[in-house]
């Protein structure tokens, strides 16, 4: 039915949830190291019982406020406080720590004693939900780390629940594009440091720091359902594209002004990569048009509108390029309507090697990769590793590895490789055999099924 999605684990059961992407690396020991490290971390996350379910706390007659600190700007958590006259809600999730001050940046903290002297009190009747997360004002992090939690609360709580969110032009524009009725009728925006919001009713807050990566299966289902309901657009096969993401301004060849980090693919290699992608499209008689995306309009100066970015990513059958916000944020625009393995959008991500500390961005197995987040979205997920000569500013890949990846995605039966294969993986079962692992996985799926969600999945 229109507006309905298939549950992610029903789309491609043999590949869900994957323990690691399909890694294309001809140095066998390097490939094995990546598979083992990623799979070990992912297995631990996948088997956390109830890990997908958003942790919430509901208090009666509660207060909520947001505040700012110097070390929170742009890159870190926008902290808030939820409290009543007799209790305070604290974050129970993992600790976020400022890289500059070492200070904890947990989302929910103790309210400050002098807030009432400088803030305007806003009072509302009825049931409300409040949310805040990290990376304030950041387009990509709001989309892939915070929006899934807001969507989860939307499909978890009664339909008359009003939402309290911290105002940002980025947040407003994104949510207004996704669901203008929701913004108009169900959101109250508050400003950091200016307001205290009092709820004469029930106040529900998300008791976790973003992003939410524990659990195996259902974290993105509410967001996929929301996108299916409000943006049900589909693209005819003849209009599909292969989207290549570049971290440079494609008009000038210089670093894109919207990119905070480097990791720009070597210019000559990028030309070769684009030529090879086009050659493979021709070789396998694929009709998609190759489109290069840099986040900018054709003038090379102004940022592409949300609507135009949505249209590009919704029409993509395959997305290729280096790890970065230009891919990660926009993945939520891809089609939520996959019905089987071949329906899935293909993602080929260029990412750092495990031993490349200069390119490290997070934990060893997930550094410079969106796999830990988007393994719960039904993508066909492939990776090519940066070559050893890569630096934080300029990266390189082995063209043979790219060829292998494109053959695996688009080739015939003898080359096609469309899902994670437990038998071929280098991952070693920790104190178990394959049968025990599969039993654990089935139990994890069932135990992570959140029956509270108001979603009617397609069958």
HELIX and SHEET records of a PDB file:
HELIX    1   1 UNK A    8  UNK A   11  1                                   4    
HELIX    2   2 UNK A   13  UNK A   15  5                                   3    
HELIX    3   3 UNK A   28  UNK A   46  1                                  19    
HELIX    4   4 UNK A   70  UNK A   72  5                                   3    
HELIX    5   5 UNK A  115  UNK A  118  1                                   4    
HELIX    6   6 UNK A  139  UNK A  141  1                                   3    
HELIX    7   7 UNK A  142  UNK A  146  3                                   5    
HELIX    8   8 UNK A  147  UNK A  156  1                                  10    
HELIX    9   9 UNK A  169  UNK A  178  1                                  10    
HELIX   10  10 UNK A  180  UNK A  186  1                                   7    
HELIX   11  11 UNK A  221  UNK A  230  1                                  10    
HELIX   12  12 UNK A  237  UNK A  239  5                                   3    
HELIX   13  13 UNK A  267  UNK A  283  1                                  17    
HELIX   14  14 UNK A  306  UNK A  314  1                                   9    
HELIX   15  15 UNK A  325  UNK A  328  1                                   4    
HELIX   16  16 UNK A  329  UNK A  333  5                                   5    
HELIX   17  17 UNK A  341  UNK A  343  5                                   3    
HELIX   18  18 UNK A  357  UNK A  359  5                                   3    
HELIX   19  19 UNK A  371  UNK A  374  1                                   4    
HELIX   20  20 UNK A  399  UNK A  410  1                                  12    
HELIX   21  21 UNK A  434  UNK A  447  1                                  14    
SHEET    1   A 6 UNK A  22  UNK A  24  0                                        
SHEET    2   A 6 UNK A 379  UNK A 385  1                                        
SHEET    3   A 6 UNK A 345  UNK A 351  1                                        
SHEET    4   A 6 UNK A 316  UNK A 322  1                                        
SHEET    5   A 6 UNK A 241  UNK A 245  1                                        
SHEET    6   A 6 UNK A 289  UNK A 293  1                                        
SHEET    1   B 5 UNK A  56  UNK A  60  0                                        
SHEET    2   B 5 UNK A 202  UNK A 206 -1                                        
SHEET    3   B 5 UNK A 128  UNK A 131  1                                        
SHEET    4   B 5 UNK A 162  UNK A 166  1                                        
SHEET    5   B 5 UNK A 187  UNK A 190  1                                        
SHEET    1   C 5 UNK A  88  UNK A  89  0                                        
SHEET    2   C 5 UNK A  80  UNK A  83 -1                                        
SHEET    3   C 5 UNK A  63  UNK A  66 -1                                        
SHEET    4   C 5 UNK A 195  UNK A 200 -1                                        
SHEET    5   C 5 UNK A 120  UNK A 125  1                                        
SHEET    1   D 2 UNK A 264  UNK A 265  0                                        
SHEET    2   D 2 UNK A 394  UNK A 395  1                                        
END                                                                             
